């Protein structure tokens, strides 16, 4: 794992994009503070840049560096979550502007998976995490199901976790506004 972490960090710090395992499906990622790297992912996925992508953080403390107003309802949801949960927050700070939805919100998930969590903490920034597929195609549930176009389109493919074969699913997504209004997205 250490070699994969070191290589991934080097690519991310140079503005590259990676293919990596997460706590859900395999993801395409980059430093979430780098708008040029974010744009590379939009192009690779053939996705409209008006459709926001979520980010991973490695801890609650890291989340608080990018979401200054975390409603109590969000903390309660995070405490109660059994499965990976992405929460969309109003008015995040210090991330690339092209990650914001039209209403200025953005989605974050605290990953507990060993590799992606370590990567976020060592990068010291959130990590873009969007499913490893062309927009409109199904998210691959394992590395072996990732389209070669995606594999060839990133700057680095993480070695760690390729052989794991659990049938993964995307996270649940809930929007929690600053007014604590909750909306279930997925």
Buried (B, 14 or more C-beta within 10 A) or exposed (E): EEEBBEBBBEBBEEBBBBBBBBBBBBBBBBBBBBBEBBBBBBEBBEBEEEEBBBBBBBBEEBBEBBBEEBBEBBEEBBEEBEEBBBBBBBBBEEBBEBBBBEEEBBBBBBBEBBBBBBBBBBBEBBBBBBBBBBEEEEBBBBBEBBEEEBEEBBBBBBEBBBEEEEEBEBBBBBBBBEEEEBEEEE
